[in-house]
Amino acid sequence: MHNNEKIDKEPLTAIFLCGTLKNVNEFSHTKTMCEFLAKHLEKHNCKSEIVDLVEYNIKPGLKIDEGEGDEWPGIIKKVMAADLVIFATPIWWGTYSSLIQRIIERMDELNDQLLETGHSKLSNKVGGIVISGAEDGVEHVIGQICNFMSWNGITIPPTCSLSYLGDYPDNKEKLLKQFEESKSIKNMAEVMSHNMVYIARLLRKNPIPEVGKGTMQCVYYHYTTARWAWGDLNSHGLLHTLLKRTRIPIPPHAHIY
Ligand SMILES: Cc1cc2nc3c(=O)[nH]c(=O)nc-3n(C[C@H](O)[C@H](O)[C@H](O)COP(=O)(O)O)c2cc1C
């Protein structure tokens, strides 16, 4: 079998980081949407795990491991092993839930590593978003999450989100039936699954080359440590953004290609 054909059939894995504030025994619209999308992904040989963030002790902080009792290290390990990373959230007062904000903060160390080395540990993963709401704010939330994912090395495919705003029935079975019967929701889930899996397999065949290595050595100012540093950067644009934000002139010995 040609190698590409083999990759096309290889199983993929998805992790849903579900930010509903409801506990596992309650009926959550967001979690039900995750389950609906997971079924569509399964048709493409992509197995999903839904992580109910509310059930874990995810300590506040910016590090991957915030010490005793912190359960984020176990979750981030699963993120690292997955091909698809999906953030799922209800909309609370126009934005994502506090649990999604918490995990974004907890991924900060990965962003620091990216700035220091030019390499993202999330590179070649495909991102997706699931949103449940009642009436408004969905595009704003998609924008916020896409911005975070993209700047941290996750690839965003076309049709990267499944969202529903409106009324809900009183139980999970009825909601799944409602989604199944809704042409637009079903179509969104089908196209999203297809595109995510397609891009994940493309990336397996063609991992994004590390632009930084060897060719983009730069002197740059690292905000977190408040020091000048020497290292690889993954993009020309990133260097300029860093230098502009710090309002510090580019040192004469910096090499910008
Ligand atoms: C306090 C509160 C604020 C909300 N804010 C919004 C909002 O800004 N926009 C929106 O579309 N829905 C809003 N909603 C509706 C929820 O997003 C919606 O019910 C969601 O599906 C809940 O998901 P869950 O069942 O997983 O908790 C709000 C609901 C509550 C109770």
The ligand as a Tripos MOL2 file, in Angstrom:
@<TRIPOS>MOLECULE
LIG
   31    33     1     0     0
SMALL
NO_CHARGES

@<TRIPOS>ATOM
      1 C1        -26.2380   33.7930   33.3750 C.3       1 LIG1
      2 C2        -26.4090   33.3540   31.9570 C.ar      1 LIG1
      3 C3        -25.8320   34.0980   30.9450 C.ar      1 LIG1
      4 C4        -25.9770   33.7020   29.6170 C.ar      1 LIG1
      5 N1        -25.4120   34.4750   28.6260 N.ar      1 LIG1
      6 C5        -25.6310   34.1470   27.3350 C.ar      1 LIG1
      7 C6        -25.1360   34.9640   26.2860 C.ar      1 LIG1
      8 O1        -24.5020   36.0050   26.4930 O.2       1 LIG1
      9 N2        -25.3670   34.5930   25.0150 N.ar      1 LIG1
     10 C7        -26.0590   33.4520   24.7090 C.ar      1 LIG1
     11 O2        -26.2660   33.1660   23.5270 O.2       1 LIG1
     12 N3        -26.5300   32.6400   25.6830 N.ar      1 LIG1
     13 C8        -26.3260   32.9540   26.9880 C.ar      1 LIG1
     14 N4        -26.7930   32.1360   27.9760 N.ar      1 LIG1
     15 C9        -27.4150   30.8300   27.6330 C.3       1 LIG1
     16 C10       -26.4460   29.6640   27.7570 C.3       1 LIG1
     17 O3        -25.2830   29.8940   27.0140 O.3       1 LIG1
     18 C11       -27.0850   28.3620   27.2180 C.3       1 LIG1
     19 O4        -28.1740   28.0230   28.0010 O.3       1 LIG1
     20 C12       -26.0960   27.2050   27.1240 C.3       1 LIG1
     21 O5        -26.6020   26.2820   26.2000 O.3       1 LIG1
     22 C13       -25.8510   26.4950   28.4650 C.3       1 LIG1
     23 O6        -25.0160   25.3860   28.2510 O.3       1 LIG1
     24 P1        -24.8370   24.2270   29.3140 P.3       1 LIG1
     25 O7        -26.1440   23.4600   29.3310 O.co2     1 LIG1
     26 O8        -23.7080   23.3870   28.8810 O.co2     1 LIG1
     27 O9        -24.5900   24.9180   30.6220 O.co2     1 LIG1
     28 C14       -26.6890   32.5180   29.3080 C.ar      1 LIG1
     29 C15       -27.2760   31.7740   30.3490 C.ar      1 LIG1
     30 C16       -27.1550   32.1920   31.6400 C.ar      1 LIG1
     31 C17       -27.8090   31.3780   32.7370 C.3       1 LIG1
@<TRIPOS>BOND
     1     1     2 1
     2     2     3 ar
     3     2    30 ar
     4     3     4 ar
     5     4     5 ar
     6     4    28 ar
     7     5     6 ar
     8     6     7 ar
     9     6    13 1
    10     7     8 2
    11     7     9 ar
    12     9    10 ar
    13    10    11 2
    14    10    12 ar
    15    12    13 ar
    16    13    14 ar
    17    14    15 1
    18    14    28 ar
    19    15    16 1
    20    16    17 1
    21    16    18 1
    22    18    19 1
    23    18    20 1
    24    20    21 1
    25    20    22 1
    26    22    23 1
    27    23    24 1
    28    24    25 2
    29    24    26 1
    30    24    27 1
    31    28    29 ar
    32    29    30 ar
    33    30    31 1
@<TRIPOS>SUBSTRUCTURE
     1 LIG1         1 GROUP 0 **** ****
